Amino acid sequence: MKTSTPCSFSLSGQAMVEFALVGTALFILMFGIIEIGMAVVENTSLSNAAYEGARAGSIPGTTDSTVTGRARAAAITYGAVATVVITNYSVDTSAHVAAQNPVVKAGARVSGDLIRVDVSQNFNPIGNILPFGTLPLSGSAEMMVE
């Protein structure tokens, strides 16, 4: 007597359909994790670039082009060059700095001034999976000129 198992011929088709459904979801999840990781690396890099720029600018006599160059060299960005904005502040060194409202200063930095470096970049995901297109990232640092 011959016995056969029903539905034994359709199991391979079922596995292919399940793999197509689950594999697509896993691929999108993996790709999203990689994109988020790249954005976090770039954001951390911009914060470090702002710190490096402010550190370079805290030396009296350093030009803005040197500060911009140091900040851009430290930035790890995917795509366009990072935007660097330098702001010089003047404060009264006889009083506590935190209790003052710094005044924006034009000209050369001298000892006791504050320098603020803002570095920004638009993160463009590779897969364009974000509904709003790009993600603006930025980092900033502030230091006193020695």
N, CA, C and O atoms as CSV, one atom per row, in Angstrom:
chain,resi,resn,atom,element,x,y,z
A,1,MET,N,N,0.827,-1.155,0.000
A,1,MET,CA,C,0.000,0.000,0.000
A,1,MET,C,C,0.887,1.238,0.000
A,1,MET,O,O,1.912,1.300,0.679
A,2,LYS,N,N,0.467,2.196,-0.766
A,2,LYS,CA,C,1.236,3.412,-0.960
A,2,LYS,C,C,0.665,4.521,-0.074
A,2,LYS,O,O,-0.531,4.809,-0.111
A,3,THR,N,N,1.548,5.141,0.727
A,3,THR,CA,C,1.101,6.263,1.555
A,3,THR,C,C,1.862,7.515,1.137
A,3,THR,O,O,3.061,7.473,0.865
A,4,SER,N,N,1.178,8.566,1.095
A,4,SER,CA,C,1.828,9.841,0.752
A,4,SER,C,C,1.397,10.897,1.766
A,4,SER,O,O,0.311,10.834,2.343
A,5,THR,N,N,2.256,11.836,1.956
A,5,THR,CA,C,1.940,12.907,2.897
A,5,THR,C,C,1.341,14.075,2.128
A,5,THR,O,O,1.931,14.548,1.157
A,6,PRO,N,N,0.212,14.529,2.542
A,6,PRO,CA,C,-0.391,15.662,1.835
A,6,PRO,C,C,0.411,16.931,2.083
A,6,PRO,O,O,0.993,17.119,3.151
A,7,CYS,N,N,0.429,17.775,1.099
A,7,CYS,CA,C,1.087,19.093,1.163
A,7,CYS,C,C,2.599,19.004,1.250
A,7,CYS,O,O,3.238,20.021,1.518
A,8,SER,N,N,3.199,17.858,1.042
A,8,SER,CA,C,4.655,17.770,1.142
A,8,SER,C,C,5.332,18.485,-0.024
A,8,SER,O,O,6.481,18.910,0.094
A,9,PHE,N,N,4.640,18.619,-1.131
A,9,PHE,CA,C,5.230,19.256,-2.297
A,9,PHE,C,C,5.201,20.782,-2.208
A,9,PHE,O,O,5.918,21.430,-2.970
A,10,SER,N,N,4.423,21.382,-1.333
A,10,SER,CA,C,4.301,22.838,-1.274
A,10,SER,C,C,5.130,23.481,-0.166
A,10,SER,O,O,5.084,24.700,-0.002
A,11,LEU,N,N,5.873,22.705,0.584
A,11,LEU,CA,C,6.651,23.287,1.679
A,11,LEU,C,C,7.767,24.188,1.175
A,11,LEU,O,O,8.059,25.203,1.807
A,12,SER,N,N,8.395,23.851,0.068
A,12,SER,CA,C,9.466,24.698,-0.442
A,12,SER,C,C,8.923,26.044,-0.906
A,12,SER,O,O,9.588,27.067,-0.738
A,13,GLY,N,N,7.749,26.059,-1.476
A,13,GLY,CA,C,7.131,27.320,-1.879
A,13,GLY,C,C,6.774,28.176,-0.679
A,13,GLY,O,O,6.907,29.399,-0.720
A,14,GLN,N,N,6.325,27.545,0.376
A,14,GLN,CA,C,5.980,28.266,1.605
A,14,GLN,C,C,7.222,28.902,2.204
A,14,GLN,O,O,7.173,30.041,2.668
A,15,ALA,N,N,8.327,28.183,2.200
A,15,ALA,CA,C,9.575,28.721,2.748
A,15,ALA,C,C,10.057,29.916,1.946
A,15,ALA,O,O,10.579,30.873,2.517
A,16,MET,N,N,9.891,29.876,0.634
A,16,MET,CA,C,10.309,31.007,-0.193
A,16,MET,C,C,9.458,32.242,0.092
A,16,MET,O,O,9.985,33.353,0.145
A,17,VAL,N,N,8.165,32.065,0.274
A,17,VAL,CA,C,7.290,33.194,0.582
A,17,VAL,C,C,7.616,33.773,1.951
A,17,VAL,O,O,7.671,34.992,2.108
A,18,GLU,N,N,7.833,32.914,2.943
A,18,GLU,CA,C,8.189,33.394,4.280
A,18,GLU,C,C,9.532,34.126,4.255
A,18,GLU,O,O,9.691,35.164,4.896
A,19,PHE,N,N,10.490,33.583,3.515
A,19,PHE,CA,C,11.790,34.246,3.415
A,19,PHE,C,C,11.658,35.600,2.728
A,19,PHE,O,O,12.318,36.556,3.134
A,20,ALA,N,N,10.833,35.705,1.712
A,20,ALA,CA,C,10.640,36.980,1.020
A,20,ALA,C,C,10.039,38.023,1.955
A,20,ALA,O,O,10.438,39.187,1.929
A,21,LEU,N,N,9.083,37.609,2.780
A,21,LEU,CA,C,8.455,38.557,3.704
A,21,LEU,C,C,9.398,38.957,4.841
A,21,LEU,O,O,9.566,40.141,5.134
A,22,VAL,N,N,10.002,37.966,5.467
A,22,VAL,CA,C,10.882,38.235,6.610
A,22,VAL,C,C,12.199,38.844,6.141
A,22,VAL,O,O,12.726,39.744,6.797
A,23,GLY,N,N,12.739,38.371,5.020
A,23,GLY,CA,C,14.007,38.889,4.510
A,23,GLY,C,C,13.924,40.357,4.149
A,23,GLY,O,O,14.870,41.104,4.399
A,24,THR,N,N,12.819,40.790,3.568
A,24,THR,CA,C,12.639,42.201,3.226
A,24,THR,C,C,12.640,43.059,4.490
A,24,THR,O,O,13.299,44.098,4.537
A,25,ALA,N,N,11.917,42.632,5.493
A,25,ALA,CA,C,11.874,43.385,6.749
A,25,ALA,C,C,13.253,43.439,7.405
A,25,ALA,O,O,13.662,44.487,7.906
A,26,LEU,N,N,13.962,42.326,7.404
A,26,LEU,CA,C,15.300,42.309,7.997
A,26,LEU,C,C,16.276,43.172,7.213
A,26,LEU,O,O,17.124,43.837,7.808
A,27,PHE,N,N,16.172,43.172,5.895
A,27,PHE,CA,C,17.045,44.006,5.073
A,27,PHE,C,C,16.806,45.481,5.351
A,27,PHE,O,O,17.762,46.241,5.500
A,28,ILE,N,N,15.549,45.897,5.422
A,28,ILE,CA,C,15.233,47.301,5.719
A,28,ILE,C,C,15.719,47.669,7.112
A,28,ILE,O,O,16.258,48.759,7.303
A,29,LEU,N,N,15.542,46.793,8.082
A,29,LEU,CA,C,16.009,47.051,9.446
A,29,LEU,C,C,17.527,47.179,9.485
A,29,LEU,O,O,18.050,48.094,10.121
A,30,MET,N,N,18.236,46.287,8.821
A,30,MET,CA,C,19.699,46.335,8.797
A,30,MET,C,C,20.190,47.604,8.108
A,30,MET,O,O,21.119,48.253,8.591
A,31,PHE,N,N,19.577,47.959,6.994
A,31,PHE,CA,C,19.961,49.161,6.265
A,31,PHE,C,C,19.702,50.407,7.115
A,31,PHE,O,O,20.508,51.337,7.112
A,32,GLY,N,N,18.587,50.430,7.838
A,32,GLY,CA,C,18.283,51.564,8.725
A,32,GLY,C,C,19.285,51.693,9.859
A,32,GLY,O,O,19.669,52.806,10.220
A,33,ILE,N,N,19.713,50.575,10.422
A,33,ILE,CA,C,20.716,50.604,11.496
A,33,ILE,C,C,22.036,51.161,10.974
A,33,ILE,O,O,22.701,51.931,11.666
A,34,ILE,N,N,22.419,50.775,9.757
A,34,ILE,CA,C,23.658,51.305,9.166
A,34,ILE,C,C,23.540,52.805,8.935
A,34,ILE,O,O,24.485,53.544,9.213
A,35,GLU,N,N,22.394,53.273,8.429
A,35,GLU,CA,C,22.187,54.711,8.195
A,35,GLU,C,C,22.240,55.497,9.504
A,35,GLU,O,O,22.865,56.556,9.566
A,36,ILE,N,N,21.594,54.989,10.538
A,36,ILE,CA,C,21.613,55.675,11.841
A,36,ILE,C,C,23.037,55.705,12.392
A,36,ILE,O,O,23.461,56.711,12.962
A,37,GLY,N,N,23.769,54.621,12.226
A,37,GLY,CA,C,25.163,54.590,12.669
A,37,GLY,C,C,26.011,55.625,11.953
A,37,GLY,O,O,26.845,56.279,12.579
A,38,MET,N,N,25.810,55.785,10.645
A,38,MET,CA,C,26.562,56.794,9.894
A,38,MET,C,C,26.212,58.210,10.366
A,38,MET,O,O,27.089,59.070,10.449
A,39,ALA,N,N,24.943,58.450,10.673
A,39,ALA,CA,C,24.521,59.766,11.161
A,39,ALA,C,C,25.133,60.060,12.532
A,39,ALA,O,O,25.551,61.188,12.794
A,40,VAL,N,N,25.186,59.056,13.406
A,40,VAL,CA,C,25.771,59.249,14.742
A,40,VAL,C,C,27.271,59.531,14.632
A,40,VAL,O,O,27.797,60.393,15.337
A,41,VAL,N,N,27.955,58.807,13.751
A,41,VAL,CA,C,29.388,59.042,13.553
A,41,VAL,C,C,29.625,60.457,13.043
A,41,VAL,O,O,30.537,61.140,13.510
A,42,GLU,N,N,28.814,60.901,12.091
A,42,GLU,CA,C,28.984,62.247,11.551
A,42,GLU,C,C,28.671,63.319,12.585
A,42,GLU,O,O,29.365,64.334,12.649
A,43,ASN,N,N,27.640,63.112,13.392
A,43,ASN,CA,C,27.298,64.090,14.427
A,43,ASN,C,C,28.402,64.187,15.481
A,43,ASN,O,O,28.755,65.286,15.908
A,44,THR,N,N,28.941,63.058,15.896
A,44,THR,CA,C,30.050,63.062,16.855
A,44,THR,C,C,31.273,63.731,16.252
A,44,THR,O,O,31.994,64.457,16.937
A,45,SER,N,N,31.504,63.485,14.975
A,45,SER,CA,C,32.626,64.094,14.277
A,45,SER,C,C,32.495,65.615,14.214
A,45,SER,O,O,33.488,66.330,14.349
A,46,LEU,N,N,31.283,66.107,14.011
A,46,LEU,CA,C,31.076,67.557,13.957
A,46,LEU,C,C,31.314,68.201,15.322
A,46,LEU,O,O,31.852,69.305,15.399
A,47,SER,N,N,30.920,67.525,16.391
A,47,SER,CA,C,31.196,68.039,17.737
A,47,SER,C,C,32.700,68.085,17.998
A,47,SER,O,O,33.208,69.049,18.571
A,48,ASN,N,N,33.402,67.043,17.578
A,48,ASN,CA,C,34.851,67.013,17.740
A,48,ASN,C,C,35.513,68.079,16.878
A,48,ASN,O,O,36.487,68.699,17.306
A,49,ALA,N,N,35.004,68.302,15.675
A,49,ALA,CA,C,35.567,69.328,14.790
A,49,ALA,C,C,35.392,70.718,15.388
A,49,ALA,O,O,36.290,71.553,15.290
A,50,ALA,N,N,34.242,70.970,16.007
A,50,ALA,CA,C,34.029,72.264,16.654
A,50,ALA,C,C,35.000,72.448,17.815
A,50,ALA,O,O,35.536,73.538,18.014
A,51,TYR,N,N,35.227,71.385,18.578
A,51,TYR,CA,C,36.187,71.447,19.686
A,51,TYR,C,C,37.594,71.732,19.167
A,51,TYR,O,O,38.306,72.565,19.727
A,52,GLU,N,N,37.997,71.044,18.100
A,52,GLU,CA,C,39.332,71.258,17.535
A,52,GLU,C,C,39.489,72.679,17.003
A,52,GLU,O,O,40.542,73.295,17.165
A,53,GLY,N,N,38.438,73.195,16.366
A,53,GLY,CA,C,38.488,74.565,15.879
A,53,GLY,C,C,38.586,75.573,17.012
A,53,GLY,O,O,39.370,76.520,16.936
A,54,ALA,N,N,37.796,75.376,18.063
A,54,ALA,CA,C,37.844,76.289,19.214
A,54,ALA,C,C,39.197,76.191,19.918
A,54,ALA,O,O,39.726,77.191,20.403
A,55,ARG,N,N,39.743,74.996,19.969
A,55,ARG,CA,C,41.066,74.816,20.589
A,55,ARG,C,C,42.133,75.547,19.797
A,55,ARG,O,O,43.023,76.170,20.375
A,56,ALA,N,N,42.048,75.472,18.464
A,56,ALA,CA,C,43.015,76.195,17.633
A,56,ALA,C,C,42.825,77.707,17.783
A,56,ALA,O,O,43.799,78.458,17.809
A,57,GLY,N,N,41.570,78.147,17.881
A,57,GLY,CA,C,41.298,79.574,18.004
A,57,GLY,C,C,41.574,80.142,19.376
A,57,GLY,O,O,41.575,81.362,19.542
A,58,SER,N,N,41.809,79.297,20.367
A,58,SER,CA,C,42.081,79.799,21.716
A,58,SER,C,C,43.513,80.296,21.866
A,58,SER,O,O,43.880,80.837,22.908
A,59,ILE,N,N,44.313,80.114,20.835
A,59,ILE,CA,C,45.689,80.623,20.854
A,59,ILE,C,C,45.669,82.026,20.271
A,59,ILE,O,O,45.196,82.202,19.148
A,60,PRO,N,N,46.167,83.043,20.991
A,60,PRO,CA,C,46.139,84.413,20.471
A,60,PRO,C,C,46.901,84.512,19.149
A,60,PRO,O,O,47.959,83.908,18.979
A,61,GLY,N,N,46.343,85.282,18.226
A,61,GLY,CA,C,46.983,85.499,16.937
A,61,GLY,C,C,46.600,84.497,15.864
A,61,GLY,O,O,47.032,84.636,14.720
A,62,THR,N,N,45.802,83.490,16.199
A,62,THR,CA,C,45.377,82.505,15.217
A,62,THR,C,C,44.307,83.129,14.322
A,62,THR,O,O,43.370,83.761,14.811
A,63,THR,N,N,44.453,82.947,13.022
A,63,THR,CA,C,43.492,83.528,12.084
A,63,THR,C,C,42.249,82.649,11.960
A,63,THR,O,O,42.259,81.467,12.303
A,64,ASP,N,N,41.178,83.267,11.457
A,64,ASP,CA,C,39.935,82.520,11.261
A,64,ASP,C,C,40.107,81.427,10.214
A,64,ASP,O,O,39.475,80.375,10.320
A,65,SER,N,N,40.942,81.649,9.211
A,65,SER,CA,C,41.149,80.622,8.185
A,65,SER,C,C,41.848,79.392,8.776
A,65,SER,O,O,41.579,78.266,8.356
A,66,THR,N,N,42.744,79.604,9.748
A,66,THR,CA,C,43.386,78.477,10.424
A,66,THR,C,C,42.368,77.694,11.248
A,66,THR,O,O,42.378,76.463,11.252
A,67,VAL,N,N,41.495,78.412,11.942
A,67,VAL,CA,C,40.453,77.764,12.747
A,67,VAL,C,C,39.514,76.965,11.844
A,67,VAL,O,O,39.171,75.824,12.153
A,68,THR,N,N,39.103,77.562,10.739
A,68,THR,CA,C,38.216,76.870,9.794
A,68,THR,C,C,38.895,75.634,9.219
A,68,THR,O,O,38.268,74.581,9.099
A,69,GLY,N,N,40.147,75.752,8.868
A,69,GLY,CA,C,40.888,74.614,8.329
A,69,GLY,C,C,41.016,73.476,9.319
A,69,GLY,O,O,40.844,72.312,8.956
A,70,ARG,N,N,41.319,73.803,10.577
A,70,ARG,CA,C,41.429,72.756,11.612
A,70,ARG,C,C,40.093,72.073,11.848
A,70,ARG,O,O,40.036,70.856,12.019
A,71,ALA,N,N,39.011,72.860,11.858
A,71,ALA,CA,C,37.683,72.276,12.086
A,71,ALA,C,C,37.281,71.380,10.925
A,71,ALA,O,O,36.762,70.284,11.140
A,72,ARG,N,N,37.512,71.829,9.707
A,72,ARG,CA,C,37.142,71.010,8.542
A,72,ARG,C,C,38.006,69.760,8.430
A,72,ARG,O,O,37.533,68.717,7.980
A,73,ALA,N,N,39.263,69.859,8.835
A,73,ALA,CA,C,40.152,68.692,8.788
A,73,ALA,C,C,39.716,67.632,9.793
A,73,ALA,O,O,39.903,66.439,9.550
A,74,ALA,N,N,39.139,68.047,10.911
A,74,ALA,CA,C,38.726,67.096,11.948
A,74,ALA,C,C,37.350,66.501,11.672
A,74,ALA,O,O,36.987,65.485,12.266
A,75,ALA,N,N,36.581,67.121,10.778
A,75,ALA,CA,C,35.214,66.646,10.505
A,75,ALA,C,C,35.232,65.465,9.553
A,75,ALA,O,O,35.879,65.504,8.507
A,76,ILE,N,N,34.514,64.415,9.927
A,76,ILE,CA,C,34.313,63.263,9.052
A,76,ILE,C,C,32.900,63.400,8.503
A,76,ILE,O,O,31.922,63.106,9.189
A,77,THR,N,N,32.808,63.851,7.251
A,77,THR,CA,C,31.496,64.054,6.643
A,77,THR,C,C,31.407,63.247,5.361
A,77,THR,O,O,32.406,63.005,4.684
A,78,TYR,N,N,30.200,62.840,5.048
A,78,TYR,CA,C,29.932,62.102,3.824
A,78,TYR,C,C,29.256,63.062,2.855
A,78,TYR,O,O,28.073,63.366,3.008
A,79,GLY,N,N,29.986,63.537,1.869
A,79,GLY,CA,C,29.393,64.464,0.904
A,79,GLY,C,C,30.060,65.819,0.972
A,79,GLY,O,O,31.286,65.918,0.914
A,80,ALA,N,N,29.257,66.867,1.095
A,80,ALA,CA,C,29.742,68.242,1.036
A,80,ALA,C,C,30.623,68.585,2.238
A,80,ALA,O,O,30.608,67.898,3.259
A,81,VAL,N,N,31.384,69.658,2.090
A,81,VAL,CA,C,32.269,70.141,3.153
A,81,VAL,C,C,31.426,70.791,4.241
A,81,VAL,O,O,30.433,71.459,3.955
A,82,ALA,N,N,31.828,70.591,5.479
A,82,ALA,CA,C,31.086,71.141,6.618
A,82,ALA,C,C,31.184,72.672,6.640
A,82,ALA,O,O,32.195,73.249,6.238
A,83,THR,N,N,30.113,73.311,7.117
A,83,THR,CA,C,30.075,74.757,7.265
A,83,THR,C,C,30.598,75.121,8.651
A,83,THR,O,O,30.170,74.548,9.653
A,84,VAL,N,N,31.532,76.085,8.703
A,84,VAL,CA,C,32.129,76.503,9.970
A,84,VAL,C,C,31.806,77.979,10.193
A,84,VAL,O,O,32.065,78.814,9.327
A,85,VAL,N,N,31.240,78.295,11.357
A,85,VAL,CA,C,30.931,79.677,11.735
A,85,VAL,C,C,31.719,79.996,12.998
A,85,VAL,O,O,31.632,79.274,13.991
A,86,ILE,N,N,32.490,81.086,12.956
A,86,ILE,CA,C,33.329,81.491,14.091
A,86,ILE,C,C,32.765,82.787,14.659
A,86,ILE,O,O,32.515,83.738,13.918
A,87,THR,N,N,32.567,82.822,15.960
A,87,THR,CA,C,32.084,84.019,16.635
A,87,THR,C,C,33.045,84.344,17.775
A,87,THR,O,O,33.369,83.484,18.593
A,88,ASN,N,N,33.497,85.599,17.817
A,88,ASN,CA,C,34.380,86.062,18.884
A,88,ASN,C,C,33.574,86.898,19.870
A,88,ASN,O,O,32.764,87.738,19.477
A,89,TYR,N,N,33.806,86.656,21.144
A,89,TYR,CA,C,33.106,87.383,22.203
A,89,TYR,C,C,34.121,88.078,23.088
A,89,TYR,O,O,35.246,87.611,23.265
A,90,SER,N,N,33.700,89.200,23.638
A,90,SER,CA,C,34.525,89.923,24.594
A,90,SER,C,C,33.818,89.896,25.944
A,90,SER,O,O,32.608,90.108,26.023
A,91,VAL,N,N,34.578,89.635,27.004
A,91,VAL,CA,C,34.017,89.611,28.348
A,91,VAL,C,C,34.921,90.400,29.278
A,91,VAL,O,O,36.083,90.661,28.966
A,92,ASP,N,N,34.374,90.772,30.416
A,92,ASP,CA,C,35.147,91.452,31.449
A,92,ASP,C,C,35.837,90.386,32.288
A,92,ASP,O,O,35.173,89.601,32.965
A,93,THR,N,N,37.158,90.352,32.246
A,93,THR,CA,C,37.898,89.305,32.942
A,93,THR,C,C,37.925,89.493,34.455
A,93,THR,O,O,38.322,88.577,35.176
A,94,SER,N,N,37.511,90.661,34.953
A,94,SER,CA,C,37.529,90.864,36.393
A,94,SER,C,C,36.316,90.229,37.082
A,94,SER,O,O,36.340,90.017,38.295
A,95,ALA,N,N,35.257,89.923,36.325
A,95,ALA,CA,C,34.055,89.309,36.889
A,95,ALA,C,C,33.954,87.868,36.388
A,95,ALA,O,O,34.626,87.481,35.432
A,96,HIS,N,N,33.109,87.087,37.047
A,96,HIS,CA,C,32.908,85.693,36.648
A,96,HIS,C,C,32.248,85.653,35.264
A,96,HIS,O,O,31.273,86.362,35.014
A,97,VAL,N,N,32.781,84.830,34.381
A,97,VAL,CA,C,32.315,84.778,32.993
A,97,VAL,C,C,30.868,84.318,32.896
A,97,VAL,O,O,30.118,84.831,32.066
A,98,ALA,N,N,30.460,83.368,33.720
A,98,ALA,CA,C,29.110,82.822,33.631
A,98,ALA,C,C,28.048,83.854,33.986
A,98,ALA,O,O,26.904,83.717,33.553
A,99,ALA,N,N,28.387,84.876,34.755
A,99,ALA,CA,C,27.414,85.880,35.182
A,99,ALA,C,C,27.300,87.023,34.179
A,99,ALA,O,O,26.541,87.964,34.411
A,100,GLN,N,N,28.037,86.963,33.067
A,100,GLN,CA,C,28.046,88.063,32.099
A,100,GLN,C,C,27.300,87.699,30.829
A,100,GLN,O,O,27.085,86.524,30.530
A,101,ASN,N,N,26.913,88.718,30.093
A,101,ASN,CA,C,26.398,88.546,28.740
A,101,ASN,C,C,27.514,88.940,27.786
A,101,ASN,O,O,27.818,90.125,27.655
A,102,PRO,N,N,28.132,87.967,27.116
A,102,PRO,CA,C,29.241,88.303,26.232
A,102,PRO,C,C,28.791,89.178,25.065
A,102,PRO,O,O,27.675,89.037,24.565
A,103,VAL,N,N,29.660,90.073,24.644
A,103,VAL,CA,C,29.392,90.986,23.542
A,103,VAL,C,C,30.175,90.500,22.329
A,103,VAL,O,O,31.373,90.233,22.419
A,104,VAL,N,N,29.483,90.387,21.183
A,104,VAL,CA,C,30.161,89.956,19.963
A,104,VAL,C,C,31.215,90.988,19.593
A,104,VAL,O,O,30.966,92.193,19.611
A,105,LYS,N,N,32.397,90.486,19.257
A,105,LYS,CA,C,33.547,91.348,19.028
A,105,LYS,C,C,34.071,91.136,17.615
A,105,LYS,O,O,34.161,90.004,17.139
A,106,ALA,N,N,34.412,92.222,16.957
A,106,ALA,CA,C,35.051,92.143,15.641
A,106,ALA,C,C,36.545,92.369,15.825
A,106,ALA,O,O,36.970,93.052,16.757
A,107,GLY,N,N,37.327,91.798,14.939
A,107,GLY,CA,C,38.771,91.994,15.003
A,107,GLY,C,C,39.489,90.808,15.601
A,107,GLY,O,O,38.922,89.727,15.762
A,108,ALA,N,N,40.742,91.032,15.926
A,108,ALA,CA,C,41.608,89.961,16.419
A,108,ALA,C,C,41.216,89.547,17.834
A,108,ALA,O,O,40.713,90.349,18.621
A,109,ARG,N,N,41.457,88.287,18.130
A,109,ARG,CA,C,41.198,87.772,19.467
A,109,ARG,C,C,42.404,88.061,20.348
A,109,ARG,O,O,43.552,87.934,19.925
A,110,VAL,N,N,42.113,88.452,21.584
A,110,VAL,CA,C,43.169,88.690,22.565
A,110,VAL,C,C,42.891,87.833,23.789
A,110,VAL,O,O,41.811,87.257,23.927
A,111,SER,N,N,43.864,87.756,24.666
A,111,SER,CA,C,43.730,86.948,25.864
A,111,SER,C,C,42.509,87.392,26.678
A,111,SER,O,O,42.311,88.581,26.925
A,112,GLY,N,N,41.707,86.423,27.083
A,112,GLY,CA,C,40.502,86.703,27.859
A,112,GLY,C,C,39.230,86.702,27.030
A,112,GLY,O,O,38.136,86.618,27.588
A,113,ASP,N,N,39.348,86.794,25.712
A,113,ASP,CA,C,38.165,86.719,24.849
A,113,ASP,C,C,37.652,85.290,24.768
A,113,ASP,O,O,38.364,84.344,25.107
A,114,LEU,N,N,36.432,85.144,24.323
A,114,LEU,CA,C,35.851,83.827,24.084
A,114,LEU,C,C,35.725,83.604,22.581
A,114,LEU,O,O,35.439,84.533,21.827
A,115,ILE,N,N,35.940,82.375,22.162
A,115,ILE,CA,C,35.706,82.007,20.770
A,115,ILE,C,C,34.690,80.869,20.756
A,115,ILE,O,O,34.783,79.915,21.529
A,116,ARG,N,N,33.726,80.998,19.862
A,116,ARG,CA,C,32.710,79.955,19.685
A,116,ARG,C,C,32.797,79.483,18.242
A,116,ARG,O,O,32.790,80.287,17.309
A,117,VAL,N,N,32.878,78.179,18.073
A,117,VAL,CA,C,32.945,77.580,16.743
A,117,VAL,C,C,31.744,76.662,16.572
A,117,VAL,O,O,31.540,75.737,17.359
A,118,ASP,N,N,30.951,76.925,15.535
A,118,ASP,CA,C,29.802,76.093,15.190
A,118,ASP,C,C,30.093,75.420,13.856
A,118,ASP,O,O,30.434,76.081,12.875
A,119,VAL,N,N,29.956,74.104,13.831
A,119,VAL,CA,C,30.175,73.329,12.620
A,119,VAL,C,C,28.875,72.614,12.287
A,119,VAL,O,O,28.295,71.944,13.142
A,120,SER,N,N,28.414,72.753,11.045
A,120,SER,CA,C,27.149,72.131,10.663
A,120,SER,C,C,27.283,71.438,9.309
A,120,SER,O,O,28.155,71.756,8.501
A,121,GLN,N,N,26.398,70.492,9.100
A,121,GLN,CA,C,26.407,69.678,7.882
A,121,GLN,C,C,25.037,69.043,7.729
A,121,GLN,O,O,24.429,68.649,8.725
A,122,ASN,N,N,24.540,68.937,6.515
A,122,ASN,CA,C,23.301,68.213,6.253
A,122,ASN,C,C,23.641,66.768,5.930
A,122,ASN,O,O,24.411,66.494,5.009
A,123,PHE,N,N,23.065,65.845,6.689
A,123,PHE,CA,C,23.293,64.418,6.463
A,123,PHE,C,C,22.305,63.932,5.411
A,123,PHE,O,O,21.091,64.026,5.587
A,124,ASN,N,N,22.846,63.412,4.317
A,124,ASN,CA,C,22.021,62.862,3.246
A,124,ASN,C,C,22.085,61.341,3.314
A,124,ASN,O,O,23.131,60.762,3.021
A,125,PRO,N,N,20.999,60.685,3.689
A,125,PRO,CA,C,21.015,59.229,3.743
A,125,PRO,C,C,21.232,58.630,2.350
A,125,PRO,O,O,20.802,59.194,1.344
A,126,ILE,N,N,21.892,57.504,2.313
A,126,ILE,CA,C,22.197,56.865,1.034
A,126,ILE,C,C,20.914,56.386,0.357
A,126,ILE,O,O,20.747,56.555,-0.851
A,127,GLY,N,N,20.027,55.799,1.120
A,127,GLY,CA,C,18.826,55.215,0.540
A,127,GLY,C,C,17.651,56.160,0.422
A,127,GLY,O,O,16.596,55.752,-0.064
A,128,ASN,N,N,17.789,57.417,0.851
A,128,ASN,CA,C,16.683,58.377,0.862
A,128,ASN,C,C,15.443,57.785,1.508
A,128,ASN,O,O,14.337,57.905,0.980
A,129,ILE,N,N,15.635,57.143,2.659
A,129,ILE,CA,C,14.499,56.528,3.347
A,129,ILE,C,C,13.820,57.498,4.304
A,129,ILE,O,O,12.729,57.221,4.802
A,130,LEU,N,N,14.465,58.643,4.563
A,130,LEU,CA,C,13.852,59.621,5.451
A,130,LEU,C,C,12.784,60.393,4.681
A,130,LEU,O,O,13.016,60.794,3.540
A,131,PRO,N,N,11.628,60.604,5.284
A,131,PRO,CA,C,10.568,61.308,4.558
A,131,PRO,C,C,10.876,62.785,4.323
A,131,PRO,O,O,10.294,63.395,3.426
A,132,PHE,N,N,11.781,63.375,5.112
A,132,PHE,CA,C,12.087,64.794,4.976
A,132,PHE,C,C,13.379,65.037,4.213
A,132,PHE,O,O,13.820,66.184,4.139
A,133,GLY,N,N,13.998,64.033,3.652
A,133,GLY,CA,C,15.173,64.212,2.807
A,133,GLY,C,C,16.489,64.218,3.555
A,133,GLY,O,O,17.164,63.191,3.623
A,134,THR,N,N,16.864,65.351,4.115
A,134,THR,CA,C,18.147,65.465,4.805
A,134,THR,C,C,17.936,65.698,6.294
A,134,THR,O,O,16.866,66.121,6.733
A,135,LEU,N,N,18.980,65.413,7.054
A,135,LEU,CA,C,18.946,65.592,8.503
A,135,LEU,C,C,20.041,66.586,8.883
A,135,LEU,O,O,21.223,66.280,8.722
A,136,PRO,N,N,19.674,67.782,9.390
A,136,PRO,CA,C,20.707,68.754,9.759
A,136,PRO,C,C,21.426,68.333,11.043
A,136,PRO,O,O,20.791,68.056,12.061
A,137,LEU,N,N,22.741,68.290,10.980
A,137,LEU,CA,C,23.578,67.950,12.130
A,137,LEU,C,C,24.490,69.118,12.440
A,137,LEU,O,O,24.868,69.869,11.541
A,138,SER,N,N,24.847,69.278,13.711
A,138,SER,CA,C,25.754,70.372,14.069
A,138,SER,C,C,26.466,70.065,15.380
A,138,SER,O,O,26.031,69.231,16.175
A,139,GLY,N,N,27.559,70.760,15.571
A,139,GLY,CA,C,28.311,70.677,16.811
A,139,GLY,C,C,28.863,72.059,17.127
A,139,GLY,O,O,29.134,72.841,16.216
A,140,SER,N,N,29.029,72.363,18.389
A,140,SER,CA,C,29.569,73.662,18.765
A,140,SER,C,C,30.467,73.529,19.984
A,140,SER,O,O,30.308,72.628,20.808
A,141,ALA,N,N,31.413,74.450,20.071
A,141,ALA,CA,C,32.329,74.476,21.207
A,141,ALA,C,C,32.720,75.922,21.481
A,141,ALA,O,O,32.775,76.751,20.573
A,142,GLU,N,N,32.985,76.201,22.732
A,142,GLU,CA,C,33.360,77.546,23.148
A,142,GLU,C,C,34.540,77.458,24.089
A,142,GLU,O,O,34.543,76.642,25.011
A,143,MET,N,N,35.549,78.295,23.863
A,143,MET,CA,C,36.748,78.308,24.712
A,143,MET,C,C,37.218,79.732,24.933
A,143,MET,O,O,36.909,80.639,24.160
A,144,MET,N,N,37.973,79.906,26.010
A,144,MET,CA,C,38.570,81.203,26.296
A,144,MET,C,C,39.952,81.278,25.677
A,144,MET,O,O,40.726,80.322,25.734
A,145,VAL,N,N,40.252,82.415,25.090
A,145,VAL,CA,C,41.569,82.629,24.481
A,145,VAL,C,C,42.583,82.771,25.592
A,145,VAL,O,O,42.368,83.503,26.558
A,146,GLU,N,N,43.696,82.061,25.447
A,146,GLU,CA,C,44.727,82.041,26.493
A,146,GLU,C,C,45.464,83.348,26.587
A,146,GLU,O,O,46.361,83.492,27.417
